[in-house]
Amino acid sequence: MRKGRFQKAAAKIAQRYCESVSFDRRLYRHDIAGSIAHAAALTKAGIISAEERKKIEAELHEIEKEIESGKFQWDEALEDVHMNIESALTKRIGEAGAKLHTARSRNDQVALDLRLYVKEQIERASALLKKLQTAFLDLAEEHVGLVMPGYTHLQRAQPILFAHYLLGQIEAFARLSATNGRSSARLRRARRLLHRP
């Protein structure tokens, strides 16, 4: 990244300080999806040809397969997931790969990748919450008559049904979950906010 300004490579400790690829590589699918969408936009704007777009997309899919199989070589000197993928693409298809960076910055890529990642994780968390709610409901049905102490301010209070307690927990998860159809659900609200420009 600094080769245009310095004759020597950065010290290892400086490279370690600047790199993020050791943890942001998990965003590779989102980065590749964003790059494919960006290639389509560049084609529509007349910046790259339809043929170049095809080459870019095909090679990005190949890179994705290599990453998933564990064969892709990550380079800490390239700092992040974006530069690793872009560098590999450019080495493989030449100038068309370099053109992909036109009209976007790494900051744009970071913002997009994180939005796509958070959307995916919201979907995953929502699905898991729904499974948890179902498990609590099954447990409540198994123990309809079981009595337990209720608590107020961490003090034992009146007796309640265990099933009633579990149903209360299901409602608490419903306030968080995006799967329950409520407009006030926190995860659903967060997902909606991700669609804003």
C-alpha positions, 0 to 999 in steps of 0.5 A: 500500500505504501510502495509509492512513497517509501523505498523499504517495506514497513516494519512488521510491527507497523504492518500488524498495526495497520492490517485488519485482514486477520479478522475482516476476511470474514466479510469476503462474501459481502465484499465480493457481492458488493464488487459484482454489483459495482461492476454492474454499475460501472458497466451501466455507466460505460466505464467498463465493457460488458466483456470486462464485467463478465471477466470480473464476475467470473474471477470473483466467483473463482476467488470466492470458491478458493476462499471457501476451500481454504486455498486463497492466500491472504497477504497481511501486507495488503492490509484488508479483505478488500485489497486482498481480493482486488489484488488477486483479481487484478493479477488474474485478469489485468487492467479490467480488475484494476478498473473495478476500483473506479468511483469507490473507496475502501471506506465505501467498501467497508460501509457496504460490507458491514451493512451486508454482514449485519443484515445477514447476522440479523436474519441468523439471530432472528431465526435462532430466536424463533427456534428458542421461542419454540423450544420454550413453548414446547417446554411450557406445554410439558410442564403446565402444572409445575409451580415455582416461586416468582421473584420481585426485586430478587426476592421470592414472591408469590408462587407462579407456574413455570409455564407462565414464566416461560411464556413471559420469556417468549414475549421478551424474545418477541420484543427483540426478534424480527420474526414476530411481525411486530413493527417495534421489534428491535432487530427488525428496526435495525434491519430497516435502518440498514436500508437507509442511504 
